[in-house]
């Protein structure tokens, strides 16, 4: 059932969500101070079954790395938070209901954050970096892609410790074994991996492939970690400069507008 390219962490999160109908009731009994009567009322609620079906579908989508898995998970996360508010308000005998709800909500948001980090790269939903969207700050990471002793070219647009998204015009299939070689910050990095998804050219994504890295040796892992850390710093510096420039442009436009609308003195 599970996609063979899914990481252990992703599989764990997915199975937790698939078991939501039973796991949530156990949480209600253990932490929300509901008795069996309160749990029965939840089970008989149509909303509970809607939340459960959505959660199971989200878990299956994540487990199989389907494009809709992340969006269903995000939707089901907020519906479970609402379900918890209902359970604590109407069925719980706990005295401090708000702190219990706050802890659960924070825990749920933490899960969203962890899964977002896990599924964004290389599985799907790559972030289009600023060097691709702004020609003034053009910075590409050319990479050599080797498959079956043949060499292809591409540009890395998004990079993480687990994989990358490569913009390329060449045609690859899921499960293709590839070896990547690219230079970043004066260091040459070579990574073996597999193609786990591909996309055609769209408004949000260029034509390219998502590659999941195989097990990296210590030197490669260290070099990749240092490179991604420097990239994050560059992105932050660019964002800060962009905000400052936008603010300066706004002040100039506001000054011009004020000068045009100013009523001349008689």
VOMARPA-114798 format. One record per residue (C-alpha): x, y, z; residue number from 1; residue in three letters. Coordinates in steps of 0.05 Angstrom, whole numbers, plus 5000, padded with zeros to 4 digits. Layout:
# VOMARPA-114798
{atom {X Y Z} NUM ALA}
...
***
This chain:
# VOMARPA-114798
{atom {5000 5000 5000} 1 UNK}
{atom {5056 5049 5018} 2 UNK}
{atom {5097 5082 4964} 3 UNK}
{atom {5166 5051 4968} 4 UNK}
{atom {5198 5120 4965} 5 UNK}
{atom {5162 5144 5027} 6 UNK}
{atom {5209 5157 5085} 7 UNK}
{atom {5200 5122 5152} 8 UNK}
{atom {5178 5187 5184} 9 UNK}
{atom {5126 5200 5130} 10 UNK}
{atom {5099 5129 5137} 11 UNK}
{atom {5093 5138 5213} 12 UNK}
{atom {5053 5202 5205} 13 UNK}
{atom {5009 5171 5151} 14 UNK}
{atom {4992 5109 5193} 15 UNK}
{atom {4976 5153 5253} 16 UNK}
{atom {4926 5190 5210} 17 UNK}
{atom {4897 5126 5180} 18 UNK}
{atom {4883 5101 5251} 19 UNK}
{atom {4851 5167 5271} 20 UNK}
{atom {4780 5140 5284} 21 UNK}
{atom {4807 5095 5340} 22 UNK}
{atom {4866 5137 5362} 23 UNK}
{atom {4823 5199 5373} 24 UNK}
{atom {4774 5161 5416} 25 UNK}
{atom {4832 5135 5458} 26 UNK}
{atom {4857 5207 5466} 27 UNK}
{atom {4788 5229 5488} 28 UNK}
{atom {4786 5176 5542} 29 UNK}
{atom {4857 5187 5565} 30 UNK}
{atom {4867 5263 5562} 31 UNK}
{atom {4801 5298 5551} 32 UNK}
{atom {4767 5267 5612} 33 UNK}
{atom {4709 5238 5573} 34 UNK}
{atom {4670 5179 5601} 35 UNK}
{atom {4644 5124 5556} 36 UNK}
{atom {4578 5161 5550} 37 UNK}
{atom {4613 5222 5522} 38 UNK}
{atom {4653 5178 5474} 39 UNK}
{atom {4589 5145 5450} 40 UNK}
{atom {4559 5214 5435} 41 UNK}
{atom {4620 5231 5393} 42 UNK}
{atom {4616 5165 5355} 43 UNK}
{atom {4542 5178 5339} 44 UNK}
{atom {4558 5248 5313} 45 UNK}
{atom {4558 5255 5236} 46 UNK}
{atom {4613 5307 5242} 47 UNK}
{atom {4660 5257 5275} 48 UNK}
{atom {4652 5209 5217} 49 UNK}
{atom {4664 5265 5167} 50 UNK}
{atom {4728 5283 5204} 51 UNK}
{atom {4749 5210 5208} 52 UNK}
{atom {4738 5196 5134} 53 UNK}
{atom {4777 5258 5116} 54 UNK}
{atom {4834 5239 5162} 55 UNK}
{atom {4838 5168 5135} 56 UNK}
{atom {4838 5194 5063} 57 UNK}
{atom {4893 5243 5081} 58 UNK}
{atom {4934 5187 5112} 59 UNK}
{atom {4927 5143 5051} 60 UNK}
{atom {4946 5202 5006} 61 UNK}
{atom {5009 5215 5046} 62 UNK}
{atom {5026 5141 5049} 63 UNK}
{atom {5021 5134 4973} 64 UNK}
{atom {5051 5203 4960} 65 UNK}
{atom {4991 5229 4921} 66 UNK}
{atom {4986 5302 4902} 67 UNK}
{atom {4923 5311 4943} 68 UNK}
{atom {4952 5280 5007} 69 UNK}
{atom {4982 5344 5034} 70 UNK}
{atom {4920 5386 5022} 71 UNK}
{atom {4874 5335 5053} 72 UNK}
{atom {4920 5329 5113} 73 UNK}
{atom {4920 5405 5122} 74 UNK}
{atom {4844 5407 5117} 75 UNK}
{atom {4835 5348 5165} 76 UNK}
{atom {4883 5380 5215} 77 UNK}
{atom {4838 5440 5225} 78 UNK}
{atom {4774 5397 5226} 79 UNK}
{atom {4804 5355 5282} 80 UNK}
{atom {4820 5418 5322} 81 UNK}
{atom {4747 5439 5314} 82 UNK}
{atom {4725 5369 5333} 83 UNK}
{atom {4767 5374 5396} 84 UNK}
{atom {4734 5441 5414} 85 UNK}
{atom {4666 5408 5408} 86 UNK}
{atom {4686 5348 5449} 87 UNK}
{atom {4715 5390 5506} 88 UNK}
{atom {4657 5439 5506} 89 UNK}
{atom {4599 5390 5507} 90 UNK}
{atom {4624 5322 5530} 91 UNK}
{atom {4685 5333 5575} 92 UNK}
{atom {4684 5338 5651} 93 UNK}
{atom {4752 5371 5654} 94 UNK}
{atom {4757 5434 5695} 95 UNK}
{atom {4812 5468 5655} 96 UNK}
{atom {4785 5457 5585} 97 UNK}
{atom {4820 5514 5550} 98 UNK}
{atom {4892 5493 5569} 99 UNK}
{atom {4876 5422 5546} 100 UNK}
{atom {4850 5450 5480} 101 UNK}
{atom {4910 5496 5472} 102 UNK}
{atom {4959 5438 5482} 103 UNK}
{atom {4923 5395 5431} 104 UNK}
{atom {4920 5452 5380} 105 UNK}
{atom {4994 5467 5388} 106 UNK}
{atom {5010 5393 5381} 107 UNK}
{atom {4968 5390 5317} 108 UNK}
{atom {5002 5451 5287} 109 UNK}
{atom {5069 5420 5304} 110 UNK}
{atom {5049 5358 5264} 111 UNK}
{atom {5031 5403 5205} 112 UNK}
{atom {5099 5436 5209} 113 UNK}
{atom {5137 5369 5212} 114 UNK}
{atom {5098 5337 5155} 115 UNK}
{atom {5105 5400 5112} 116 UNK}
{atom {5181 5395 5120} 117 UNK}
{atom {5178 5321 5103} 118 UNK}
{atom {5135 5323 5041} 119 UNK}
{atom {5154 5388 5008} 120 UNK}
{atom {5219 5364 4978} 121 UNK}
{atom {5229 5320 4940} 122 UNK}
{atom {5159 5290 4937} 123 UNK}
{atom {5118 5349 4915} 124 UNK}
{atom {5103 5423 4926} 125 UNK}
{atom {5173 5451 4913} 126 UNK}
{atom {5186 5522 4932} 127 UNK}
{atom {5204 5566 4873} 128 UNK}
{atom {5267 5601 4896} 129 UNK}
{atom {5278 5675 4889} 130 UNK}
{atom {5334 5666 4838} 131 UNK}
{atom {5283 5633 4791} 132 UNK}
{atom {5228 5686 4799} 133 UNK}
{atom {5271 5749 4799} 134 UNK}
{atom {5319 5757 4740} 135 UNK}
{atom {5357 5812 4778} 136 UNK}
{atom {5380 5760 4828} 137 UNK}
{atom {5390 5703 4778} 138 UNK}
{atom {5428 5645 4810} 139 UNK}
{atom {5423 5575 4783} 140 UNK}
{atom {5452 5510 4807} 141 UNK}
{atom {5470 5472 4743} 142 UNK}
{atom {5471 5398 4755} 143 UNK}
{atom {5494 5338 4715} 144 UNK}
{atom {5444 5281 4715} 145 UNK}
{atom {5471 5212 4699} 146 UNK}
{atom {5423 5156 4681} 147 UNK}
{atom {5444 5090 4650} 148 UNK}
{atom {5512 5118 4630} 149 UNK}
{atom {5478 5176 4594} 150 UNK}
{atom {5488 5248 4616} 151 UNK}
{atom {5433 5301 4619} 152 UNK}
{atom {5432 5372 4644} 153 UNK}
{atom {5385 5409 4691} 154 UNK}
{atom {5380 5464 4743} 155 UNK}
{atom {5365 5452 4817} 156 UNK}
{atom {5309 5498 4839} 157 UNK}
{atom {5297 5471 4909} 158 UNK}
{atom {5344 5432 4954} 159 UNK}
{atom {5339 5397 5021} 160 UNK}
{atom {5376 5343 5059} 161 UNK}
{atom {5329 5289 5033} 162 UNK}
{atom {5324 5308 4960} 163 UNK}
{atom {5316 5363 4908} 164 UNK}
{atom {5272 5388 4851} 165 UNK}
{atom {5307 5395 4784} 166 UNK}
{atom {5283 5437 4726} 167 UNK}
{atom {5298 5398 4663} 168 UNK}
{atom {5270 5388 4593} 169 UNK}
{atom {5291 5315 4592} 170 UNK}
{atom {5240 5260 4603} 171 UNK}
{atom {5247 5216 4664} 172 UNK}
{atom {5202 5163 4695} 173 UNK}
{atom {5188 5151 4768} 174 UNK}
{atom {5236 5099 4798} 175 UNK}
{atom {5292 5119 4749} 176 UNK}
{atom {5359 5114 4785} 177 UNK}
{atom {5401 5176 4775} 178 UNK}
{atom {5466 5206 4800} 179 UNK}
{atom {5471 5281 4809} 180 UNK}
{atom {5534 5323 4809} 181 UNK}
{atom {5533 5397 4822} 182 UNK}
{atom {5578 5451 4852} 183 UNK}
{atom {5553 5497 4906} 184 UNK}
{atom {5595 5547 4945} 185 UNK}
{atom {5659 5521 4914} 186 UNK}
{atom {5643 5449 4935} 187 UNK}
{atom {5627 5392 4887} 188 UNK}
{atom {5571 5348 4913} 189 UNK}
{atom {5552 5281 4884} 190 UNK}
{atom {5488 5246 4904} 191 UNK}
{atom {5454 5182 4881} 192 UNK}
{atom {5379 5179 4883} 193 UNK}
{atom {5314 5159 4850} 194 UNK}
{atom {5262 5199 4813} 195 UNK}
{atom {5199 5199 4856} 196 UNK}
{atom {5155 5246 4816} 197 UNK}
{atom {5155 5289 4754} 198 UNK}
{atom {5115 5349 4731} 199 UNK}
{atom {5100 5383 4666} 200 UNK}
{atom {5106 5458 4657} 201 UNK}
{atom {5051 5496 4694} 202 UNK}
{atom {5041 5564 4724} 203 UNK}
{atom {5068 5542 4792} 204 UNK}
{atom {5118 5489 4772} 205 UNK}
{atom {5165 5484 4713} 206 UNK}
{atom {5177 5419 4678} 207 UNK}
{atom {5222 5377 4721} 208 UNK}
{atom {5232 5319 4769} 209 UNK}
{atom {5235 5307 4844} 210 UNK}
{atom {5294 5265 4865} 211 UNK}
{atom {5299 5230 4932} 212 UNK}
{atom {5370 5220 4954} 213 UNK}
{atom {5396 5152 4973} 214 UNK}
{atom {5437 5142 5037} 215 UNK}
{atom {5491 5196 5037} 216 UNK}
{atom {5561 5186 5064} 217 UNK}
{atom {5586 5231 5120} 218 UNK}
{atom {5626 5278 5075} 219 UNK}
{atom {5569 5288 5026} 220 UNK}
{atom {5519 5297 5082} 221 UNK}
{atom {5563 5350 5115} 222 UNK}
{atom {5574 5388 5050} 223 UNK}
{atom {5500 5386 5033} 224 UNK}
{atom {5481 5410 5103} 225 UNK}
{atom {5529 5469 5099} 226 UNK}
{atom {5504 5487 5029} 227 UNK}
{atom {5430 5487 5048} 228 UNK}
{atom {5446 5529 5110} 229 UNK}
{atom {5481 5581 5067} 230 UNK}
{atom {5424 5581 5017} 231 UNK}
{atom {5374 5596 5073} 232 UNK}
{atom {5417 5655 5094} 233 UNK}
{atom {5419 5682 5023} 234 UNK}
{atom {5343 5675 5017} 235 UNK}
{atom {5333 5712 5083} 236 UNK}
{atom {5380 5768 5061} 237 UNK}
{atom {5343 5774 4995} 238 UNK}
{atom {5275 5777 5030} 239 UNK}
{atom {5300 5832 5077} 240 UNK}
{atom {5327 5873 5018} 241 UNK}
{atom {5263 5863 4980} 242 UNK}
{atom {5221 5888 5039} 243 UNK}
{atom {5266 5949 5047} 244 UNK}
{atom {5262 5965 4973} 245 UNK}
{atom {5186 5957 4972} 246 UNK}
{atom {5180 6004 5031} 247 UNK}
{atom {5225 6056 4998} 248 UNK}
{atom {5185 6052 4933} 249 UNK}
{atom {5120 6060 4973} 250 UNK}
{atom {5147 6123 5007} 251 UNK}
{atom {5167 6152 4939} 252 UNK}
{atom {5098 6138 4910} 253 UNK}
{atom {5064 6167 4971} 254 UNK}
{atom {5106 6230 4967} 255 UNK}
{atom {5089 6238 4893} 256 UNK}
{atom {5015 6228 4907} 257 UNK}
{atom {5016 6279 4963} 258 UNK}
{atom {5051 6330 4918} 259 UNK}
{atom {4998 6320 4863} 260 UNK}
{atom {4939 6326 4910} 261 UNK}
{atom {4965 6384 4951} 262 UNK}
{atom {4919 6444 4944} 263 UNK}
{atom {4958 6506 4922} 264 UNK}
{atom {4954 6565 4968} 265 UNK}
{atom {4916 6626 4943} 266 UNK}
***
